[in-house]
Amino acid sequence: MPHLALFGAGPALGLSVARRFGRAGFAVTLIARNKGTLEQLRDTLIAEGVTADVLYADLVEDAQLDAAIAELRVRHGVPDVVLYGPGDVARLPVDALSLDVDTLRTWLPLHLLAPVRIVHALLPGMVERGSGAVLIAQGISVRDPQAALASVSVPSSGLLNYLHSIDEQVRERGVRVGSLLISRLIERSAAQILFDSGHFASVEQNELPRVHPDELAEEFFAMATTNAEVGRAA
C-alpha cells in the first residue's frame, strides 16, 4: 500500500489531502503537535475507510521532529509522498519594515529549517528507490511579494529556491518535488477564521477570494502523480 506522510496536518487542507490520497489507496500518517486534533482527524479518516495513524511532534523542535521521522520509517519505511503544510498565521501580519533579524530568526524554523530537515532525512531513500514525491504548501507571496506577509515569504522564498535546486538533481531519478503556491484563502482554515474575525483588518479590509481545500487536495494529488512544475499556482 502506498503511503503519505503529512507534516503539519490540520482539519482543513490536511484532512482534504488525506482523504484524496486515501481514496487512491494510500495509507496516511498525520504528524503535528496537537494530539487532540490529530486523534480526531485519524478517527474521521478511519471511519471513512482510510488507513491512518498519527505521530506527535512540534515541527520546530529538532529532537521531536527527528524522533517522528525515525518512528515513521520504523512503521512505514520511506513514504511514497511527503507533504509539508503547517499553519502559522496567528502571529501575522509582520510587515517588511518590522522584520528585523531577531524577528526573522523566529520564523525560520517552521518555514525553512524544518522542511529542509525532513527532505534531507527522507529524500535519499526516495532517490535510492527511484520513486517518490516531496510537496510543500506555500502562499503565493513567495512569488508575488506582499509587504504584510514578509515574515513568512522571506524564509519561504528561500525554501522555494531550495526545492528548485533539489528538483534539478532528483527529477531524472524518479522523484518529484513541488510547491503549491496558494493564492486564495482556504475555507475552514485557521487563516480564514482569523480573517473573518477581523485579525487582518489593518492590512486587508477587502474580501479575499476563497478556495475549498478539496480543490487544493486535487492539485497536490496531480503534483504527486504527474510531471508537474515545481512552483504551481492555485
Summary of the structure (lengths in Angstrom):
residues: 234
radius of gyration: 16.9
end to end distance: 28.8
largest distance: 49.4
contacts: 793
relative contact order: 0.15
helix: 52%
strand: 18%
